[in-house]
């Protein structure tokens, strides 16, 4: 034990002894600060705050204790109180004080004043250690207020001074993930694993990123590494199962979801995932058995709707409607109920009723891909092409790989005939997708258009669109 540890240990013993005896506590300002830092590190923030306040009563002008008071106000998210209090602290260019002011200003929405203070501080001749601390902390602060571009700029400057700080690498990976740059997020997570190859969190995080980036093979490998470190984490088993499912290994996913269910029989999310997997394999008996099992463990709520959906998948609409009619009042304001109502109405070609049901489902689950898909279909069935295009554009934005969404939007834009929106969706097509679309529109399945440049294909598609507009104008 070094001298500093001996000092703080004896100081704590003295403080605890005086407190038990109920004696008045007197310490120097730096001793109050040491004690407050100790209790704060132990998670006892109330004790730390009491020590700071008591210390300030005895040493009201102590810059160290005043700074700690400001930190406590910021930690408590009392940003305006912190800014007001820091006006009383003499500013001698200390980076700690500047950082507290910047954090408070950003949380108060005053980015201009925060930027001015950043620039003023950076113009000082800061020692390299202070400069490193300042720009690193700025990166963390900007991440906290969701200004990810600014966070990245400071954290990458920090990496130029020290490229082995794990906390900086974690925050950089997070910032890039939030920006949607998954490749860079993966790059920094890999750097973290270079530093600590046995990091459980590192393997889990990179597995999630690979999955989000649709690199499912690599996601599965990453989750396997995580599971070698902790093979009892059901959450990681579920993520691996999902990656297997998205990688078209449905049988492997089912086996793993079933293992998850054995380990965590009360996990409703596992039932839903396994039910979807069984459905994709058309294992309807398995679906019914699973619903029965779920009902025994989690109760009957939602079970009738789930069974009705199975019958819809089997095209047994009469049986589905019979179960639909039995759903109790308490379950008639749920997402599943509205979706079931919409499916049944659509089957009966009651498009108005189906649209109303799906709109209620959209309110119950905002941005739901399946709801947007069905609303687009209903709109097309009613001849509301502009409305259908709006739903498909929203779907394309949130789920660009949703099956057939681009081609359907292209056909609707083709039918509407407006050039600019049609060109915009065409820009999102690959060369092969353009060739496939040309085959569909021209009705010539045998032409692979291999000798066509992209520009020529776009020209042909626009000619077809213009001809369609001309035909409709002549017809009507």
Secondary structure, DSSP 8 states (H G I E B T S, - for coil): --HHHHHHHHHHHHHHHHHHHT------HHHHHHHHHHHHHTT-HHHHHHHHHHHHHH-TT-HHHHHHHHHHHHHTT-HHHHHHHHTTS--SS-HHHHHHHHHHHHHTT-HHHHHHHHHHHHTS---HHHHHHHHHHHHHHHHHTT-HHHHHHHHHHHHHH-TT-HHHHHHHHHHHHHHT-HHHHHHHHHHHHHH-TT-HHHHHHHHHHHHHTT-HHHHHHHHHHHHHH-TT-HHHHHHHHHHHHHTT-HHHHHHHHHHHHHH-TT-HHHHHHHHHHHHHTT-HHHHHHHHHHHHHHH-STTHHHHHHHHHHHTT-HHHHHHHHHT--GGGTTSHHHHHHHHHHHHHTT-HHHHHHHHHHHHHHSTT-HHHHHHHHHHHHHTT-HHHHHHHHHHHHHH-TTSTTHHHHHHHHHHHH--HHHHHHHHTTS-HHHHHHHHHHHHT-TT---TT--HHHHHHHHHHHHHHHHHHHHHH-
